Amino acid sequence: MTANHRPVHIVVDSTADLIPEWIGDLPISAVPLTVDVDGQSFLDGIDLSTDEFVGYLRGGSIPKTSQPSIGAFQEHYQKILDTGHDIVSIHISPKLSGTLNSATQARATLDTEAIHIVDSATITMAIGFMAIEAAEMAQAGKSAAEIAAYVEQRRHDTRLFATLETLEYLRRGGRIGRAAAMLGSALQLKPIIRIQDGVVEPVQRVRTYKKALQRLSAIYAETQPFEKLAVLHLGAPDEAALLAERIQEVQPDVNLITGQIGTVIGAYGGPGLVGFTGLVRSS
């Protein structure tokens, strides 16, 4: 039976932290956020490498981030609509960024029902994994409405836990959320946080970075099984490799990738962030 709807293209913003090798030929594209560092503006994931960004942070720079403009979304959407595609647009939690608001206003100016906008209620590769599944559905011929409904349900399967060297970057950026309860604790304590319902929540404080990684491994064991998983870090590849090794001991068959978070999320996590995020198996 031939589908009576238009093909579908998936749009994300750059906080999904997708890289070309993971996207392949899937119908996914990203609208970049902007990072301002020392008076210079960079497009997230385009103009500034993560390693260079870590250097700025280690040197004491205080970055600021900004959402894509309404016009940037308008232009991006229009190019896709002109190719005859409908759009499912999946974005960072609106409790952490105004990106979803820009996308929604852009859709309103285009006055079309061909764009479906979804609040991911999360960040980084948790968005990316949902976008990949959405794009696979698009390739399989599903409609935009079907895909959007799936993502709105699938977002309940996202999990994200991480340890930070410090909460200072979250505090400076105004994204600290309920983890503010951890401020004022002894400096040597390492916070473990999670994203829950689109906001940053405290999980626990431990005395050393090593113990924080051990606790993350234990949290993974309590949370698994995952269908898709990313071990993410910012300037901490050895620690990320150790966490990935421990996770694979817990769930040997897990579909796992390892990589660095992008500059926008990194601006709030800070160097030394290590964690995992992904999609648990649907019940």
C-alpha positions as CSV (number, residue, x, y, z in Angstrom):
1,M,0.0,0.0,0.0
2,T,1.5,3.3,-1.0
3,A,1.9,6.0,1.7
4,N,-0.3,9.1,1.0
5,H,2.0,11.5,2.9
6,R,5.2,13.3,2.1
7,P,8.6,12.1,3.0
8,V,10.0,13.3,6.3
9,H,13.2,15.0,7.3
10,I,14.4,15.2,11.0
11,V,15.8,18.5,12.3
12,V,17.7,18.8,15.6
13,D,19.7,21.5,17.1
14,S,23.4,21.2,17.7
15,T,23.0,20.2,21.4
16,A,22.1,16.7,20.1
17,D,25.9,16.4,19.6
18,L,25.5,14.2,16.5
19,I,28.5,13.9,14.3
20,P,28.4,13.0,10.5
21,E,29.8,9.5,11.0
22,W,26.8,8.6,13.3
23,I,24.3,10.2,10.9
24,G,25.5,8.5,7.7
25,D,22.8,8.8,5.0
26,L,19.9,9.4,7.4
27,P,17.7,12.4,6.7
28,I,18.9,14.5,9.7
29,S,20.2,18.0,9.8
30,A,21.0,20.4,12.7
31,V,20.5,24.1,13.4
32,P,23.5,25.3,15.4
33,L,23.5,27.3,18.6
34,T,26.2,29.9,19.2
35,V,29.0,30.0,21.8
36,D,30.7,33.3,22.7
37,V,34.2,33.0,24.1
38,D,36.5,36.0,24.8
39,G,34.6,38.2,22.5
40,Q,34.4,35.8,19.6
41,S,31.3,34.0,18.4
42,F,31.4,30.4,17.2
43,L,28.7,28.1,15.8
44,D,28.4,25.0,17.9
45,G,29.9,22.0,16.2
46,I,31.1,24.0,13.2
47,D,33.6,26.8,14.0
48,L,35.3,25.5,17.2
49,S,36.6,22.1,18.0
50,T,35.9,20.6,21.4
51,D,39.6,20.3,22.2
52,E,40.1,24.1,21.5
53,F,37.0,24.8,23.6
54,V,38.4,22.9,26.6
55,G,41.6,24.9,26.2
56,Y,39.6,28.1,26.6
57,L,37.8,26.8,29.7
58,R,41.0,25.5,31.3
59,G,42.5,29.0,30.7
60,G,39.7,30.7,32.7
61,S,37.4,31.8,29.9
62,I,33.7,32.1,30.8
63,P,31.6,31.2,27.7
64,K,28.1,32.3,27.0
65,T,25.6,30.5,24.7
66,S,22.7,31.6,22.7
67,Q,19.9,29.8,20.9
68,P,19.4,29.9,17.1
69,S,17.4,32.9,15.9
70,I,13.9,32.5,14.6
71,G,15.3,33.5,11.2
72,A,17.8,30.7,11.3
73,F,15.1,28.1,11.8
74,Q,12.9,29.8,9.2
75,E,15.6,29.5,6.6
76,H,16.5,25.9,7.6
77,Y,12.8,24.8,7.5
78,Q,12.1,26.5,4.2
79,K,14.9,24.8,2.4
80,I,13.6,21.4,3.6
81,L,9.9,22.2,2.8
82,D,11.0,23.3,-0.7
83,T,12.3,19.8,-1.3
84,G,8.8,18.3,-0.6
85,H,9.5,17.0,2.9
86,D,7.5,17.3,6.1
87,I,9.6,18.0,9.2
88,V,9.9,16.5,12.7
89,S,12.0,19.0,14.7
90,I,13.4,17.6,18.0
91,H,15.1,20.0,20.5
92,I,16.8,20.5,23.8
93,S,14.6,20.9,26.9
94,P,13.0,24.3,27.0
95,K,13.8,24.4,30.7
96,L,17.4,24.6,29.7
97,S,17.4,26.7,26.4
98,G,15.1,28.9,24.4
99,T,15.8,26.9,21.3
100,L,12.4,25.2,21.2
101,N,10.8,28.6,21.4
102,S,12.7,29.9,18.4
103,A,11.7,26.8,16.5
104,T,8.0,27.2,17.4
105,Q,8.0,30.9,16.4
106,A,9.6,30.0,13.1
107,R,6.9,27.5,12.4
108,A,4.3,30.1,13.2
109,T,5.8,32.6,10.7
110,L,5.8,29.9,8.0
111,D,2.1,29.1,8.7
112,T,2.4,25.4,7.9
113,E,1.2,22.2,9.4
114,A,4.1,20.3,7.8
115,I,6.4,21.0,10.8
116,H,6.0,18.9,14.0
117,I,8.1,20.2,16.9
118,V,9.0,17.9,19.8
119,D,10.4,18.8,23.3
120,S,13.0,16.1,23.9
121,A,13.0,16.9,27.7
122,T,16.8,16.1,27.6
123,I,20.1,17.1,26.1
124,T,23.1,15.8,24.1
125,M,23.1,12.3,22.6
126,A,19.8,11.4,24.3
127,I,18.4,13.7,21.7
128,G,20.7,12.3,19.1
129,F,19.5,8.7,19.6
130,M,15.9,9.7,19.3
131,A,16.7,11.6,16.2
132,I,18.4,8.6,14.7
133,E,15.4,6.4,15.5
134,A,13.1,9.0,14.0
135,A,15.1,9.2,10.8
136,E,15.1,5.4,10.5
137,M,11.3,5.6,10.8
138,A,11.3,8.3,8.1
139,Q,13.3,6.0,5.8
140,A,10.8,3.3,6.5
141,G,8.0,5.5,5.2
142,K,6.3,6.6,8.4
143,S,4.5,9.9,8.4
144,A,5.6,13.0,10.4
145,A,2.7,12.7,12.7
146,E,3.6,9.0,13.5
147,I,7.2,9.9,14.1
148,A,6.5,12.9,16.3
149,A,4.1,10.8,18.4
150,Y,6.8,8.1,18.7
151,V,9.4,10.5,19.9
152,E,7.0,12.1,22.4
153,Q,6.6,8.6,23.9
154,R,10.2,7.5,23.5
155,R,11.6,10.5,25.4
156,H,10.4,8.8,28.6
157,D,13.0,6.2,28.0
158,T,16.0,8.7,28.1
159,R,18.5,8.6,30.9
160,L,21.5,10.8,31.6
161,F,23.8,10.7,34.6
162,A,27.2,12.5,34.9
163,T,29.8,13.6,37.3
164,L,31.4,17.0,37.2
165,E,34.7,18.4,38.5
166,T,32.7,21.4,39.8
167,L,29.2,22.9,39.7
168,E,30.7,26.3,38.9
169,Y,29.9,26.1,35.2
170,L,26.3,25.2,35.8
171,R,26.0,28.0,38.4
172,R,27.6,30.6,36.1
173,G,25.3,29.7,33.2
174,G,22.1,29.7,35.3
175,R,21.3,26.1,34.4
176,I,22.0,24.6,37.8
177,G,18.3,23.8,38.6
178,R,17.8,21.6,41.7
179,A,21.5,20.8,41.9
180,A,21.8,24.2,43.5
181,A,21.3,22.3,46.8
182,M,24.8,21.0,46.3
183,L,26.4,24.4,46.3
184,G,28.4,25.4,49.4
185,S,29.5,21.8,50.0
186,A,33.2,21.0,50.6
187,L,35.2,21.7,47.4
188,Q,36.7,18.2,47.2
189,L,33.3,16.6,46.9
190,K,32.4,15.6,43.4
191,P,28.7,16.0,42.3
192,I,26.8,13.5,40.4
193,I,23.8,14.9,38.5
194,R,21.1,13.7,36.2
195,I,18.6,15.2,33.7
196,Q,15.1,14.5,34.9
197,D,12.0,16.0,33.2
198,G,14.2,18.4,31.3
199,V,16.1,19.9,34.3
200,V,19.3,19.3,36.2
201,E,18.8,17.3,39.4
202,P,21.3,16.3,42.1
203,V,21.9,12.6,42.7
204,Q,24.8,12.4,45.1
205,R,28.1,13.8,46.3
206,V,31.2,11.6,46.6
207,R,34.6,12.4,47.9
208,T,36.8,11.7,44.9
209,Y,36.6,11.6,41.1
210,K,37.5,7.9,41.2
211,K,34.6,7.2,43.6
212,A,32.3,9.3,41.3
213,L,33.2,7.0,38.4
214,Q,32.6,3.9,40.5
215,R,29.2,5.3,41.5
216,L,28.3,6.0,37.9
217,S,29.1,2.4,37.1
218,A,26.8,1.3,39.9
219,I,24.0,3.7,38.7
220,Y,24.4,2.2,35.2
221,A,23.9,-1.3,36.7
222,E,20.7,-0.1,38.5
223,T,19.4,1.6,35.3
224,Q,20.2,-0.9,32.5
225,P,19.4,-2.5,30.1
226,F,20.0,0.2,27.5
227,E,19.2,-0.2,23.8
228,K,21.5,2.7,22.8
229,L,24.2,4.3,24.9
230,A,26.8,7.0,24.7
231,V,29.6,7.5,27.2
232,L,30.3,11.2,27.0
233,H,33.0,13.4,28.4
234,L,34.7,16.8,28.1
235,G,38.5,16.7,28.1
236,A,38.5,13.4,30.0
237,P,39.1,10.6,27.5
238,D,40.8,8.2,29.9
239,E,38.1,8.4,32.5
240,A,35.4,8.0,29.8
241,A,37.2,4.9,28.5
242,L,37.3,3.4,32.0
243,L,33.6,4.1,32.5
244,A,32.8,2.5,29.1
245,E,34.8,-0.6,30.1
246,R,32.9,-1.0,33.3
247,I,29.6,-0.5,31.6
248,Q,30.4,-3.2,29.1
249,E,31.2,-5.6,32.0
250,V,27.7,-4.9,33.3
251,Q,25.9,-5.2,29.9
252,P,28.2,-6.8,27.3
253,D,25.7,-6.6,24.5
254,V,25.1,-2.8,24.9
255,N,25.2,-0.7,21.7
256,L,27.8,1.8,23.0
257,I,29.6,4.8,21.5
258,T,32.1,7.1,23.2
259,G,32.6,10.8,22.3
260,Q,33.0,14.3,23.6
261,I,30.0,16.6,24.3
262,G,29.7,19.7,22.2
263,T,30.7,23.2,23.1
264,V,27.2,24.4,24.2
265,I,26.6,21.6,26.7
266,G,30.3,21.7,27.6
267,A,29.9,25.4,28.6
268,Y,27.7,24.2,31.5
269,G,29.3,20.9,32.4
270,G,32.9,22.1,32.3
271,P,36.1,20.2,31.6
272,G,36.3,16.9,33.4
273,L,32.6,16.0,32.9
274,V,32.1,12.2,32.4
275,G,28.8,10.5,32.1
276,F,26.5,8.3,30.1
277,T,23.2,8.9,28.3
278,G,20.9,6.9,26.1
279,L,17.7,5.0,25.7
280,V,16.6,2.2,27.9
281,R,14.6,-0.7,26.5
282,S,10.9,0.2,26.2
283,S,8.8,-1.8,28.6
